[in-house]
Amino acid sequence: MAHTKSKAVLILYTVCFSAFFASLSQNIYSPILPIIKESFHVSTAMVNLSVSVFMIVTAIMQIILGAIIDFKGARIVLITGILATAAASIGCAVTTDFTLFLIFRMIQAAGSAALPLIAATTIGQLFTGNERGSAMGTYQMLLSVAPAIAPVLGGFIGGAAGYEGIFWILAAISIVLLVTNSITFPKDSPTESMQQAKGNVFAHYKSIFTNRTGNVILALSFVLFFIYFAVIVYLPILLTEHYHIDVGIAGLLYLPLALSTIAGTFLFKRIQAKIGLHTLFIGSNVIAACSIILFAVTHSVSLVLMALTLALFGISMGVIPPLYSTMITNEFEHNRGSAIGMFNFIRYTGMAAGPMVSAYLLTMMPSARSFSLLGLGFAALSFCLLPPMFSPQKRTKQKKHHM
């Protein structure tokens, strides 16, 4: 796609706000879980299921939609996804049957799953070099903001208008995005390389798994997001049971992590044009590993020290996702939709596995030891995978691309 710079920037912010909406629709739901339970008269397990199915469907759709984008183009996937999200949001708002609510929630997940995927692949098409890294930073910044403000909005809207109010607002935003993207998002068609790959999806994904850089990023992404969500779900337990803090106040202690993540994305946008990707890769992984180990040491000792280590971890979580996304799009120019889709699938799988497996670990050993092992494991994996990824030839190639 050939576009003027102003047109490219308009498309960038349109798809980034669409991705922001996808993250908003996922995270705005958490505060209203008690309202859902009471309104539908279902068990806590069934309410939690409505959260899990959203994550599972979102993860699976990354693989499916990634290939469709490569073979059919992004516009048809984008418009269809927003339509599905709008219709499913209306369904969630009007239904009184919990089974139907779950089905609509799954459709909503399938539709919104397309939005961050298309944002990343579109950035890969519109921008190159340092501009691509900066655009990825903008994309990740909006994704980072959504989890910080969504629970606040969800609690406010849910308290004022019930769960129905939240889904009506999501439906209204979907319609606005549908109109905006219909006007601004360019018509596209599969490239010649896409057509050649059509009909052989397995070979398409095989090229990703046989690529060393792809393997490294996918492996580290799974482990990192596994750890991130292990920390997220452990925090309320720690704050209420160990520090005896009220649940309402405990929510405020997520702010150091949320705000520092946003700061990390700003940092990435600033420094990615000045520092090579290999240097950022090493530095951000080291900071992430150290902060996890420091969290293991400090979390039960001092709230202040824990908040500082969470802020450090948040900075690394602000830098790493746009860094990994940039590296993926650089590595897979001709099948970036499938590559980003697989990257997102692995991330979501780590998010889903983190809470479950970490809960088992915490029953087997003290929390300090559990998080220390996770931090050391991530550090060891980063070190073991570094040599094949950044050979002298590879560093030279990346330096030329960066300049």
Secondary structure, DSSP 8 states (H G I E B T S, - for coil): ----HHHHHHHHHHHHHHHHHHHHHHHTTGGGHHHHHHHHT--HHHHHHHHHHHHHHHHHHHHHHHHHHHHH-HHHHHHHHHHHHHHHHHHHHH---HHHHHHHHHHHHHHHTHHHHHHHHHHHHH--HHHHHHHHHHHHHHHHHHHHHHHHHHHHHHHHHHHHHHHHHHHHHHHHHHHHHHHHS------HHHHHHTT-HHHHHHHHHT-HHHHHHHHHHHHHHHHHHHHHHHHHHIIIIIS---HHHHGGGGHHHHHHHHHHHHHHHHHTTTS-HHHHHHHHHHHHHHHHHHHHHHTTT-HHHHHHHHHHHHHHHHHHHHHHHHHHHHH-SSSHHHHHHHHHHHHHHHHHHHHHHHHHHHHHS-HHHHHHHHHHHHHHHHHHHHHHHS-HHHHHHHHHHH-
